[in-house]
Amino acid sequence: MTMDGGERVLPCGHQVGELLELVSDPAAAPGGLAAHARTCPHCQAELPELRARWELVRQAAQAPVLTPPGLVDRVLASVRGLRGQIAAEPVEVDQERGKLRISQRTVLILARRLAGDFASAHGSVHVRAVAGDEEGLQVLVAVRFGVPVGELADQLRTHLRQGLARELGEGVPPISVHVVDVHPTTPFE
């Protein structure tokens, strides 16, 4: 990146990001770039460093990522909860004529629907699971490589909080978004 936030352009007119695409996913690189890069001294000077840096990314992608303690249990509890095997306290919503009690199962189904709607609209995220526990809602997602993860998680959390608030009022449980996988640059189907 340059100091003004733009991408660095080589003297040959190609951006360093284009070369990174060539290194990381040759099929996605702009047409003709591979042939150009083979003979261009400016591109040839950049490619070794980009390859070395991208190799670190490849190695990191191969490293096993441990599931946070208790996460699998929470997801399985969520699945069992949808089948009616968990007796969690319902959410109470104050209404004009009293209180409405909404089961945790219903809250999970609503949260899953809202998360799925968000994923469909964005195309760069796939919801793997939504689980409920004593700490609130745990949302597990896979994201497309290159997507700003923190921003996406904040947007999803806000979308869920607003959607649940429309239905539950102040009874919205805390929401945590966990990125559990990263996929190549192709959109999720």
MIMARKE-270140 format. One line per 10 residues: for each residue y, x, z of N, C-alpha, C. Coordinates in nm, 2 decimals, padded with zeros to 4 digits. Atoms other than C-alpha are relative to their C-alpha. Example, Ala and Ser with C-alpha at 12.3 -4.5 7.8 and 13.67 -1.06 7.14 Angstrom:
# MIMARKE-270140
-00.12,00.09,00.00,-00.45,01.23,00.78,00.12,00.09,00.00 | -00.11,-00.09,00.00,-00.11,01.37,00.71,00.11,-00.08,00.08 .
This chain:
# MIMARKE-270140
-00.12,00.08,00.00,00.00,00.00,00.00,00.12,00.09,00.00 | -00.12,-00.07,00.00,00.35,00.11,-00.06,00.08,-00.05,00.12 | -00.08,00.04,-00.11,00.62,00.09,00.20,00.06,-00.14,-00.01 | -00.05,00.14,00.01,00.75,-00.24,00.06,-00.11,-00.11,00.01 | 00.11,00.10,-00.02,00.41,-00.41,00.11,-00.07,-00.02,-00.13 | 00.07,00.02,00.12,00.31,-00.39,-00.26,-00.11,00.10,-00.01 | 00.12,-00.09,00.02,00.00,-00.22,-00.39,00.05,00.12,-00.08 | -00.04,-00.12,00.07,00.03,00.14,-00.50,-00.05,00.00,-00.14 | 00.03,00.00,00.15,00.04,00.18,-00.88,-00.01,00.15,-00.04 | 00.02,-00.13,00.04,-00.10,00.50,-01.03,00.09,00.03,-00.13 .
-00.08,-00.03,00.12,00.10,00.68,-01.31,-00.05,-00.06,-00.13 | 00.06,00.06,00.12,-00.14,00.53,-01.56,00.02,-00.15,-00.01 | -00.03,00.15,00.00,-00.03,00.18,-01.46,-00.10,-00.08,00.07 | 00.10,00.08,-00.07,-00.34,00.07,-01.28,00.02,00.01,00.15 | -00.02,00.01,-00.15,-00.33,-00.04,-00.91,-00.13,00.06,00.06 | 00.11,-00.06,-00.08,-00.54,00.14,-00.65,-00.11,-00.11,00.03 | 00.09,00.11,-00.03,-00.69,-00.20,-00.56,-00.09,-00.03,-00.11 | 00.09,00.02,00.11,-00.83,-00.23,-00.91,-00.11,00.10,00.00 | 00.10,-00.11,-00.01,-01.01,00.10,-00.86,-00.10,-00.03,00.11 | 00.09,00.03,-00.11,-01.14,-00.02,-00.53,-00.10,-00.11,-00.05 .
00.09,00.10,00.06,-01.28,-00.33,-00.71,-00.11,00.07,-00.08 | 00.10,-00.07,00.09,-01.45,-00.09,-00.96,-00.10,00.06,00.09 | 00.10,-00.07,-00.09,-01.61,00.10,-00.67,-00.08,-00.10,00.07 | 00.08,00.09,-00.08,-01.71,-00.20,-00.46,-00.08,-00.10,-00.08 | 00.07,00.10,00.08,-01.81,-00.45,-00.73,00.04,00.02,-00.15 | -00.04,-00.02,00.14,-01.80,-00.32,-01.09,00.01,-00.12,-00.08 | 00.00,00.12,00.08,-01.87,-00.66,-01.23,00.13,-00.08,00.02 | -00.13,00.08,-00.03,-01.55,-00.80,-01.07,00.12,00.08,-00.05 | -00.11,-00.08,00.04,-01.33,-00.52,-01.19,00.06,-00.05,-00.13 | -00.07,00.04,00.13,-01.07,-00.59,-01.47,-00.07,00.06,-00.12 .
00.07,-00.04,00.12,-01.22,-00.56,-01.82,00.06,00.13,-00.05 | -00.04,-00.13,00.06,-01.20,-00.21,-01.97,00.04,00.10,00.11 | -00.04,-00.10,-00.10,-01.12,-00.04,-01.64,-00.10,00.11,00.02 | 00.10,-00.10,-00.02,-01.45,00.14,-01.61,00.02,00.11,-00.11 | -00.02,-00.10,00.11,-01.40,00.30,-01.95,00.13,00.08,00.02 | -00.13,-00.07,-00.03,-01.04,00.39,-01.87,-00.01,00.10,00.11 | 00.01,-00.08,-00.12,-01.13,00.53,-01.53,-00.08,00.13,-00.03 | 00.08,-00.12,00.03,-01.39,00.77,-01.68,00.08,00.11,-00.06 | -00.07,-00.11,00.07,-01.13,00.96,-01.88,00.14,00.02,00.06 | -00.14,-00.01,-00.06,-00.80,00.90,-01.68,00.00,00.10,00.11 .
-00.01,-00.09,-00.11,-00.71,01.20,-01.46,00.06,-00.06,00.13 | -00.06,00.06,-00.12,-00.51,00.98,-01.22,-00.11,-00.08,00.07 | 00.11,00.08,-00.06,-00.80,00.74,-01.17,-00.11,00.09,00.06 | 00.10,-00.09,-00.04,-01.04,01.03,-01.15,00.03,00.07,00.14 | -00.05,-00.06,-00.12,-00.83,01.18,-00.87,-00.02,-00.09,00.12 | 00.00,00.10,-00.11,-00.84,00.86,-00.66,-00.15,-00.04,00.03 | 00.14,00.05,-00.01,-01.21,00.76,-00.72,-00.08,00.06,00.11 | 00.08,-00.06,-00.10,-01.38,01.02,-00.49,00.04,-00.06,00.14 | -00.04,00.05,-00.14,-01.18,00.91,-00.18,-00.03,-00.15,00.01 | 00.04,00.14,-00.01,-01.23,00.54,-00.26,-00.15,-00.02,00.02 .
00.14,00.01,-00.01,-01.60,00.59,-00.30,-00.04,00.04,00.14 | 00.04,-00.04,-00.14,-01.62,00.78,00.03,00.04,-00.11,00.10 | -00.04,00.11,-00.09,-01.42,00.51,00.21,-00.09,-00.12,-00.01 | 00.08,00.12,00.02,-01.63,00.23,00.05,-00.14,00.03,00.06 | 00.13,-00.03,-00.06,-01.95,00.41,00.16,00.00,-00.03,00.15 | -00.01,00.03,-00.14,-01.83,00.37,00.52,-00.02,-00.15,00.02 | 00.01,00.15,00.00,-01.80,-00.01,00.45,-00.14,-00.04,-00.02 | 00.14,00.03,00.03,-02.15,-00.02,00.30,-00.09,00.03,00.12 | 00.08,-00.04,-00.11,-02.29,00.17,00.60,00.02,-00.10,00.12 | -00.02,00.10,-00.10,-02.12,-00.07,00.84,-00.06,-00.13,-00.03 .
00.07,00.13,00.04,-02.26,-00.37,00.65,-00.15,00.01,00.02 | 00.15,-00.01,-00.02,-02.61,-00.23,00.69,-00.03,00.01,00.15 | 00.03,-00.01,-00.14,-02.57,-00.18,01.07,-00.03,-00.14,00.06 | 00.03,00.13,-00.06,-02.73,-00.46,01.27,00.11,-00.04,00.09 | -00.10,00.05,-00.09,-02.49,-00.68,01.45,-00.08,-00.09,00.10 | 00.07,00.07,-00.10,-02.62,-00.81,01.78,00.07,-00.14,00.03 | -00.05,00.13,-00.03,-02.58,-01.18,01.86,00.05,00.01,00.14 | -00.06,00.00,-00.13,-02.35,-01.23,02.16,-00.10,-00.07,00.10 | 00.09,00.05,-00.10,-02.55,-01.30,02.48,00.02,-00.15,00.02 | 00.00,00.14,-00.02,-02.64,-01.67,02.51,00.04,-00.09,-00.12 .
-00.05,00.08,00.11,-02.51,-01.77,02.17,-00.11,-00.08,-00.06 | 00.11,00.07,00.06,-02.85,-01.86,02.03,-00.04,-00.12,00.09 | 00.04,00.11,-00.09,-02.93,-02.07,02.34,00.10,-00.11,-00.01 | -00.10,00.10,00.02,-02.60,-02.25,02.30,-00.02,-00.08,-00.13 | 00.02,00.07,00.12,-02.67,-02.33,01.94,-00.12,-00.09,00.01 | 00.12,00.08,-00.02,-03.02,-02.45,02.02,00.02,-00.12,00.09 | -00.04,00.11,-00.09,-02.88,-02.66,02.30,00.08,-00.10,-00.07 | -00.08,00.09,00.08,-02.64,-02.81,02.05,-00.10,-00.09,-00.08 | 00.10,00.07,00.08,-02.93,-02.90,01.82,-00.08,-00.10,00.09 | 00.08,00.09,-00.09,-03.13,-03.05,02.11,00.10,-00.11,00.05 .
-00.10,00.10,-00.05,-02.81,-03.23,02.22,00.01,-00.11,-00.11 | -00.01,00.10,00.10,-02.79,-03.40,01.88,-00.12,-00.09,00.00 | 00.12,00.08,-00.01,-03.14,-03.52,01.94,-00.01,-00.08,00.13 | -00.01,00.08,-00.12,-03.04,-03.67,02.27,-00.07,00.06,00.12 | 00.07,-00.06,-00.11,-03.20,-03.41,02.50,00.09,00.06,00.10 | -00.09,-00.05,-00.10,-02.89,-03.30,02.68,00.08,-00.11,00.06 | -00.07,00.10,-00.07,-02.72,-03.51,02.94,00.14,00.05,00.04 | -00.13,-00.06,-00.03,-02.37,-03.36,02.92,00.10,-00.12,00.04 | -00.10,00.10,-00.04,-02.07,-03.54,03.07,00.08,-00.05,-00.12 | -00.08,00.05,00.11,-01.89,-03.77,02.82,00.15,00.04,00.01 .
-00.15,-00.01,00.00,-01.53,-03.72,02.72,00.06,-00.13,00.03 | -00.06,00.13,-00.03,-01.31,-03.99,02.87,00.14,00.00,-00.06 | -00.13,00.02,00.07,-01.02,-04.12,02.66,00.07,-00.12,00.06 | -00.08,00.11,-00.05,-00.75,-04.33,02.83,00.05,-00.09,-00.11 | -00.05,00.09,00.10,-00.67,-04.64,02.64,00.07,-00.11,00.08 | -00.08,00.11,-00.06,-00.46,-04.95,02.70,-00.07,-00.08,00.10 | 00.08,00.09,-00.09,-00.74,-05.15,02.86,-00.10,00.08,00.09 | 00.09,-00.08,-00.08,-00.92,-04.87,03.04,-00.04,00.13,-00.06 | 00.04,-00.13,00.05,-01.12,-04.56,02.96,-00.12,-00.02,-00.10 | 00.11,00.00,00.09,-01.34,-04.50,02.66,-00.08,00.13,00.02 .
00.09,-00.12,-00.02,-01.64,-04.27,02.72,-00.07,00.04,-00.13 | 00.05,-00.05,00.13,-01.74,-04.06,02.42,-00.10,00.11,00.03 | 00.10,-00.10,-00.03,-02.07,-03.87,02.44,00.03,00.13,-00.07 | -00.01,-00.13,00.06,-02.09,-03.50,02.38,-00.06,00.01,-00.14 | 00.06,00.01,00.13,-02.32,-03.57,02.09,00.10,-00.05,-00.11 | -00.10,00.05,00.10,-02.05,-03.77,01.92,00.11,00.10,-00.02 | -00.10,-00.10,00.01,-01.79,-03.50,01.99,-00.05,00.11,-00.10 | 00.06,-00.11,00.09,-02.02,-03.24,01.82,-00.01,-00.05,-00.14 | 00.01,00.05,00.14,-02.08,-03.46,01.52,00.14,-00.01,-00.06 | -00.13,00.01,00.05,-01.71,-03.52,01.48,00.05,00.14,-00.03 .
-00.04,-00.14,00.02,-01.64,-03.14,01.52,-00.06,00.06,-00.12 | 00.07,-00.05,00.12,-01.90,-03.06,01.26,00.06,-00.05,-00.13 | -00.05,00.07,00.12,-01.76,-03.31,01.02,00.14,00.07,-00.03 | -00.14,-00.06,00.02,-01.40,-03.17,01.07,-00.01,00.15,-00.05 | 00.01,-00.14,00.04,-01.52,-02.81,01.03,-00.05,00.01,-00.14 | 00.05,00.01,00.13,-01.72,-02.90,00.72,00.11,-00.04,-00.10 | -00.11,00.04,00.08,-01.41,-03.07,00.57,00.10,00.12,-00.02 | -00.08,-00.12,00.01,-01.21,-02.75,00.64,-00.06,00.10,-00.09 | 00.07,-00.10,00.08,-01.47,-02.53,00.48,00.00,-00.04,-00.15 | -00.01,00.05,00.14,-01.48,-02.75,00.17,00.13,00.02,-00.06 .
-00.13,-00.01,00.05,-01.11,-02.74,00.13,00.04,00.15,-00.02 | -00.04,-00.14,00.01,-01.09,-02.36,00.17,-00.09,00.08,-00.09 | 00.09,-00.08,00.09,-01.40,-02.23,-00.01,-00.03,00.14,00.04 | 00.02,-00.14,-00.04,-01.38,-01.90,00.17,-00.07,00.01,00.14 | 00.07,00.01,-00.13,-01.57,-02.01,00.49,-00.11,-00.09,-00.01 | 00.12,00.09,-00.01,-01.91,-02.16,00.56,-00.03,-00.02,00.14 | 00.03,00.03,-00.14,-01.98,-02.33,00.89,-00.15,00.01,00.02 | 00.14,-00.02,-00.03,-02.31,-02.21,01.02,-00.05,-00.10,00.11 | 00.04,00.08,-00.11,-02.32,-02.41,01.34,00.12,-00.04,00.09 | -00.10,00.04,-00.11,-02.11,-02.60,01.60,-00.08,-00.04,00.12 .
00.07,00.02,-00.12,-02.24,-02.59,01.95,00.10,-00.04,00.11 | -00.08,00.03,-00.12,-02.11,-02.74,02.27,-00.07,00.05,00.13 | 00.05,-00.05,-00.12,-02.15,-02.59,02.61,00.11,-00.03,00.11 | -00.10,00.02,-00.11,-01.97,-02.59,02.95,00.13,00.07,-00.03 | -00.12,-00.07,00.03,-01.71,-02.36,02.80,00.08,-00.07,-00.12 | -00.07,00.06,00.11,-01.62,-02.59,02.51,-00.09,00.00,-00.13 | 00.06,00.00,00.13,-01.70,-02.59,02.14,-00.01,00.14,-00.05 | 00.02,-00.13,00.06,-01.85,-02.28,01.98,-00.03,-00.02,-00.15 | 00.01,00.02,00.14,-01.80,-02.27,01.60,-00.04,00.13,-00.06 | 00.05,-00.12,00.06,-02.01,-02.01,01.41,00.03,-00.01,-00.15 .
-00.04,00.01,00.14,-01.88,-01.93,01.06,-00.04,00.13,-00.07 | 00.01,-00.12,00.09,-01.95,-01.69,00.77,00.12,-00.01,-00.09 | -00.12,00.00,00.08,-01.65,-01.58,00.57,-00.02,00.09,-00.13 | 00.00,-00.08,00.12,-01.59,-01.44,00.22,00.07,00.13,00.03 | -00.06,-00.13,-00.01,-01.51,-01.07,00.21,00.14,00.00,-00.05 | -00.14,-00.01,00.04,-01.14,-01.00,00.19,00.09,-00.10,00.06 | -00.08,00.11,-00.06,-01.03,-01.31,00.37,00.05,00.05,00.14 | -00.05,-00.04,-00.13,-00.80,-01.25,00.67,-00.06,-00.08,00.11 | 00.09,00.07,-00.09,-01.05,-01.34,00.94,00.08,-00.07,00.11 | -00.08,00.06,-00.11,-00.80,-01.39,01.23,00.08,-00.12,-00.04 .
-00.08,00.11,00.05,-00.58,-01.61,01.03,-00.08,-00.12,-00.03 | 00.09,00.11,00.03,-00.87,-01.82,00.90,-00.05,-00.07,00.12 | 00.06,00.06,-00.13,-01.02,-01.86,01.25,00.11,-00.08,00.07 | -00.10,00.07,-00.06,-00.68,-01.97,01.38,00.03,-00.13,-00.07 | -00.02,00.12,00.07,-00.64,-02.22,01.10,-00.11,-00.10,00.02 | 00.11,00.08,-00.03,-00.99,-02.36,01.16,00.01,-00.06,00.14 | -00.01,00.04,-00.13,-00.93,-02.38,01.53,00.11,-00.11,00.01 | -00.11,00.10,00.01,-00.60,-02.57,01.47,-00.04,-00.13,-00.06 | 00.05,00.12,00.07,-00.76,-02.80,01.22,-00.09,-00.09,00.10 | 00.10,00.07,-00.09,-01.04,-02.89,01.47,00.08,-00.06,00.12 .
-00.07,00.05,-00.12,-00.80,-02.92,01.77,00.08,-00.13,-00.04 | -00.08,00.12,00.04,-00.57,-03.16,01.57,-00.08,-00.12,-00.04 | 00.09,00.11,00.03,-00.85,-03.36,01.43,-00.07,-00.07,00.12 | 00.06,00.05,-00.12,-01.02,-03.40,01.76,00.10,-00.07,00.09 | -00.11,00.06,-00.08,-00.69,-03.48,01.93,00.03,-00.14,-00.05 | -00.03,00.13,00.06,-00.64,-03.77,01.69,-00.10,-00.10,00.05 | 00.11,00.09,-00.05,-00.97,-03.92,01.81,-00.02,00.00,00.15 | 00.03,-00.01,-00.14,-00.99,-03.80,02.17,00.12,00.01,00.09 | -00.12,-00.01,-00.08,-00.63,-03.77,02.28,-00.01,00.14,00.07 | -00.01,-00.12,-00.07,-00.61,-03.51,02.55,-00.14,00.05,00.04 .
00.14,-00.04,-00.04,-00.99,-03.48,02.59,-00.06,00.10,-00.09 | 00.05,-00.10,00.09,-01.02,-03.20,02.34,-00.05,00.12,00.08 | 00.05,-00.11,-00.07,-01.25,-02.93,02.47,00.06,00.13,-00.06 | -00.04,-00.13,00.05,-01.16,-02.56,02.43,-00.09,00.03,-00.13 | 00.07,-00.03,00.13,-01.26,-02.43,02.08,00.00,00.15,-00.02 | 00.01,-00.14,00.04,-01.39,-02.08,02.00,-00.06,00.01,-00.14 | 00.05,-00.02,00.14,-01.45,-01.96,01.64,-00.06,00.14,00.00 | 00.07,-00.13,00.00,-01.71,-01.68,01.60,-00.03,00.03,-00.15 | 00.04,-00.04,00.14,-01.74,-01.50,01.26,-00.13,00.08,00.02 | 00.13,-00.06,-00.02,-02.11,-01.42,01.24,-00.05,00.06,-00.13 .
00.05,-00.07,00.12,-02.14,-01.30,00.88,00.12,00.01,-00.10 | -00.10,-00.01,00.10,-01.93,-01.18,00.59,-00.08,00.01,-00.13 | 00.07,00.01,00.12,-02.04,-01.25,00.23,00.09,00.07,-00.11 | -00.07,-00.06,00.11,-01.94,-01.09,-00.11,00.11,-00.10,-00.04 | -00.12,00.07,00.04,-01.63,-01.22,-00.29,-00.03,-00.13,-00.07 | 00.02,00.12,00.07,-01.80,-01.51,-00.46,00.01,-00.12,00.10 | -00.02,00.12,-00.09,-01.71,-01.86,-00.31,-00.14,-00.05,00.04 | 00.12,00.06,-00.05,-01.96,-02.04,-00.10,-00.03,-00.13,-00.08 | 00.03,00.12,00.08,-02.15,-02.32,-00.28,-00.03,-00.12,00.10 .
